[in-house]
Amino acid sequence: MNLHKISKMLKSLGWYQYAWNPVIGCKHDCSYCYAKPFATRRGWIKDYNEPILLPETLGEPAKLKRPAVIFVCAFADLFGSWVPREWIEKVLEAIKEAPQHTFVFLTKSPKRYSEFTYPENVYIGVTIESPDKMCRAEDIQNIKAKKFCSIEPILGDFSGVNLSMFDWVVSGYSIYTKRTIREKLWMKSVKHKNFYEIVR
C-alpha cells in the first residue's frame, strides 16, 4: 500500500481546501464512482470494497494552523453501515482537536448521523444525485448540525425541488464523461442561495 500521499491531506482548489482521508474504501459500488479507480490505481488500497482505517492520518488536521474547509473521507463513506462505530468516534475526536477548521461529511447512509453529536464546525452532508434521492434529506432534517448537500454527479432535473433545508449545496457533472446538453439544463435547474458549481 502506498501511504506516502494519503498520509497527508490532499490539497484542492474547489469547494474545499483539503481532503482528509482517515478511512478509505466503500461498499456502495456506485457505477459512476470516481474514488475507487483513483484510489486503486495509485495503490492506496488493495481491495476498495474492504474499507480500512488509517490511524496515522488522524492528527493531520490539528497540524494545519490556518483555518480551512476540509472534506472528510473523499475516498470512503464514513457513515456506511459497514464502518465500525469506533472509527467514526476516532474521526470525531480528531475534529475536536482542530476547532479552527470547517469539516464536511458526506454520505449516502444518513440514518447513522443520528447516532452521534457534532461540533459546531461540522457540516453533515448527503449525496442527492437525483430528485428521487431526496428521501435521504429526511433522515437529517431534525439533527442539530449545519447541513450540506452534494449533487454529484447530477443525474436528474431539480426544477421545483426545495433544497432550503441545506445550508450549502454543491453540484457537479459525472467525471470522465462529456457534459451533455441535458446535463447542463439539469445543472441550471438547481436553485439555492448558497450554491457552488463544481468545475473540473
N, C-alpha and C positions, 0 to 999 in steps of 0.2 A: 504494500500500500504506500502511495506517495503522499506523505503527510506534510511535505515542505510547504505547499501552497495553502492547504486548508487549515493548517495550524495557526495561520494569521487571518485576520478579517480581510475580505476581498473588497477593494475599492470600487465604487460605482459612480457614474455621473447622472444617474436617473433620479427617480423619486426618493431614493435613499442614498446615503453616502458610503455605507459599508454593509456587506453581507457577512453575518456571523453564523458559523455552521457547527455548533456543538453536537448536532445529530445529523447524520447523512443516511439516506435510503428511504424508500417509501414502498408501500404495498398497494397503492391505488391502481397502478399500471394504466394510467391515462394514455390514450392513443396520441395525444398532442404534447406529451411531456417533453420539456426541453432539458430538465435536470438530469434525467437518467443517462442519456447519451453523453452529456457534458461531463458528468462525474466519472462514468466508467471509462470513457476514452482517456481521461487523464490519470487513471489508476488510483483514484481516491477511495474506491471501494470495490471489493471483488464481486459481490452479488448485491445489486441495488435493491432487490426485493427483501433483503435481510438487513434492516437498519442497524446502525452502530452508534454508540455514544463515544465522543472524543473528549475525555476529561481534560486533556491538556489545553483545550481551547477555552475552557470556562472562564479563565481570568483575563482574557483578551480585552473585553470592553472596558474594564477598570483601568487598564494601562493607557487607554486613549483619553487624554485630559480634555481636549477640545470637544464641546458638545456636537453630537452628530445624530442623524437618523439611521438606525441600524435595523436591517431586515433580519429577523431571526429564522434560521434554518431555511435558506433558499433552496436547499437540496434535500428537503425532507418535509413530512407533515408531522410536526412535533406533537399534535394532538390526535393523531391516528390511534385507533383502538389498540393497536399492537405496541404502542410506545409505553414502556413501564412508567408508572406514576413517579418513581424516584428520579427518573431522567428529567421529567418536566420540573420537578421540585428543585433539582440542581440548577437548571437554567434560570428559574425564577430567583433563586438565591444569588446567582451571579448578577442578575439585573439589579437587585437591591444594592449591590456593591458599586454600581455605576449610575447613580441618580442624575448625572449630568447629561445623559443621553436619552433619546426617544427610541423606544423599541417597538417594532411592529411584528405581530404574529399573524400568520395566515394559515388557514386550514379548510379542509372540506369535511371535517368531522367536528362541527362546532358544539355538539352536545357536551363534549368534555370540558369546554370552557367553564361550565358551572361548577366544576369540581375544585376550582382554585380561586384565589383572590389575587388582584393585580395592583402593582404600584401605580401611582398617577402618571408615570412616564411611559405607560404601555398603551398601545392600541391593540385590541383584539380584532382580528380580521377574518373574513370569509371570502372564499372564491365563489363568485357567481358568474359563470361564463355565459349563461343564457337566462332569460326571464323565468324559465321553468325551475331554476335552481334557487329562486328567491325564498323557498322554504327554509334554506339554511339561515337566512336572516332572522327568522322567527326564534331560532334557538339562542340568540344572543341579545334579543331586544330588551330583556329585563336584567341583564348583567350590568353591574355598576363598573363601567370602564369606557374609555373612548373607543369608538368603533370605526373599522376600516373595511373597505370593500375593494376587491380586485376583480376586474372583468377582463381576465386574460387567460386564454385567448378569447376575444369576443366572438360568440357563436350564435348571436340572435339579435333581433330588433328590440331595443329597450324603450321604444316610444311609449309614453304613458306610464312607465314603471317608476314608482315612487322610491327614490333612494335617500330620502331625507333623514332616515334614522341613522345614517352613517355620517361621521364627522369628516371623512376623507374618502374619495373614490379615485381609483386609477384604472386605466383600461389600455389594453394593447392587442396587437394582432398576433396571429399564430407565427411562431418563429420558424424560420427556414422555408416559408412559403410566400408567394407573391400576393400582395393585397388585392382583393377583388373589388369591383365597384360596389357589390352588395355589402361587403365588409366595411367599406368606407362609409356607406349610408348607415350601417349599424352604429359605427363609432359616433357619427353626428347625432344619433338618437339618444345618446347618454346625456342626461341633464343632472348636474349637481353643482352647488355653489363652490365647492372645493374639489374641483376635478383636475386630474393630471393625465394627459395622454402620453403613453409610453412610446417613445420613438427609438427605433433601432435601425 
